[in-house]
Amino acid sequence: MDSNMMRQVQEMQRRAEELQKSLAAMEVEGVAGGGLVVVVVNGLGDIQKVRIDTSLMKPEEKQVVEDLVAAAYADGKKKLEAKRFEDAGFLGNLMKSFMPPGSS
């Protein structure tokens, strides 16, 4: 592998690591029950925080809370996918930067 190709591969790896870090730092909020439950999801799809309104903290509300947490997470994932789609232009441009001139 020539040194120019090696530099390109290293640059692509560096950019991929930056993208991974930016995804981990990205956060969206999934909301359910009119804001009674909020789930914060990072760009990797991991739940970072769950906020539950105290009005739901009753034993008889257990099933409602469980359903709202699941709905809030689903909402957060949907928002995350939309944000990733918006940011897909970045990834496309990243890949084009490694293609030979005139090949895109």
PAFIGU-930535 format. One line per 10 residues: number of its first residue (from 1); their letters; for each residue x, y, z of C-alpha. Coordinates in steps of 0.02 Angstrom, whole numbers, plus 32768, in hexadecimal, padded with zeros to 4 digits. Example, Ala and Ser with C-alpha at 12.3 -4.5 7.8 and 13.67 -1.06 7.14 Angstrom:
<rs>
1	AS	8267/7F1F/8186  82AC/7FCB/8165
</rs>
This chain:
<rs>
1	MDSNMMRQVQ	8000/8000/8000  804D/80A6/7FCF  8063/8132/804D  7FDA/819F/7FFF  7F5C/8111/800C  7F93/80EE/80BF  7F79/81A6/80ED  7ECB/81A0/80A0  7E9F/8104/8104  7EE0/8154/81A4
11	EMQRRAEELQ	7E7C/81F3/8180  7DE0/818C/8161  7DFA/8130/8207  7E13/81D6/8261  7D73/821D/8216  7D12/817F/8240  7D4C/818F/82F5  7D15/8245/82F7  7C6C/8212/82B3  7C5A/818D/833B
21	KSLAAMEVEG	7C85/820E/83C1  7C0A/828B/837A  7B81/8206/8379  7BA5/81DC/842F  7B9B/8295/845B  7AF9/82B3/83F9  7A5A/82AF/8462  79A2/82B2/8436  790B/82AF/84AA  787F/8235/8493
31	VAGGGLVVVV	77DD/8270/84E4  773D/8214/8512  769F/823B/8572  76A8/82F4/8549  7751/8303/859E  772C/8296/8635  77BA/8223/85FE  7858/825C/85A6  78E2/81E7/856C  7989/8231/8534
41	VNGLGDIQKV	79DD/81C5/84AF  7A8D/81DE/846C  7ABF/81CD/83B6  7AEE/8118/83D0  7A3C/80F0/840A  7A69/80DC/84C0  79F6/8121/8547  7A51/81A7/85A9  79C6/81E7/861C  7911/81C4/8648
51	RIDTSLMKPE	78A4/8249/8697  77FA/8218/86DE  777F/8296/8721  775B/8278/87D8  76A0/8270/87B4  76C1/81C3/876B  7716/8180/8807  7686/8118/8846  767C/805A/8849  75DD/805D/87E3
61	EKQVVEDLVA	7637/80BF/8759  76C0/803B/8742  7681/7FFB/8699  7664/80AC/865B  7716/80DD/868A  775F/8044/8635  76FC/8069/8596  772D/8120/8598  77E7/80F8/85AE  77DF/8083/8519
71	AAYADGKKKL	7781/8106/84B3  77FC/818E/84E2  788E/8120/84B0  783B/80FA/8409  7820/81B5/83EF  78D6/81D6/8417  7911/8150/839E  78A3/819A/8315  78EC/8247/8333  799B/81FD/8336
81	EAKRFEDAGF	7981/81A9/828D  7943/824F/8246  79DD/82A8/8289  7A50/8220/8244  79FB/8232/819B  7A1B/82EE/81A1  7AD0/82CD/81CC  7AE0/8248/8143  7B19/82D1/80CD  7BB7/82DD/8137
91	LGNLMKSFMP	7BD9/8224/8125  7BBA/8228/806A  7C32/82B8/8056  7CB1/825C/80C1  7CAA/81C4/8050  7CB6/822F/7FB2  7D54/8280/7FF6  7DAB/81D7/7FE8  7D71/81AE/7F38  7DE3/81D0/7EA4
101	PGSS	7DBC/8273/7E48  7D32/825F/7DC8  7CEE/81BC/7E10  7C5B/8204/7E71
</rs>
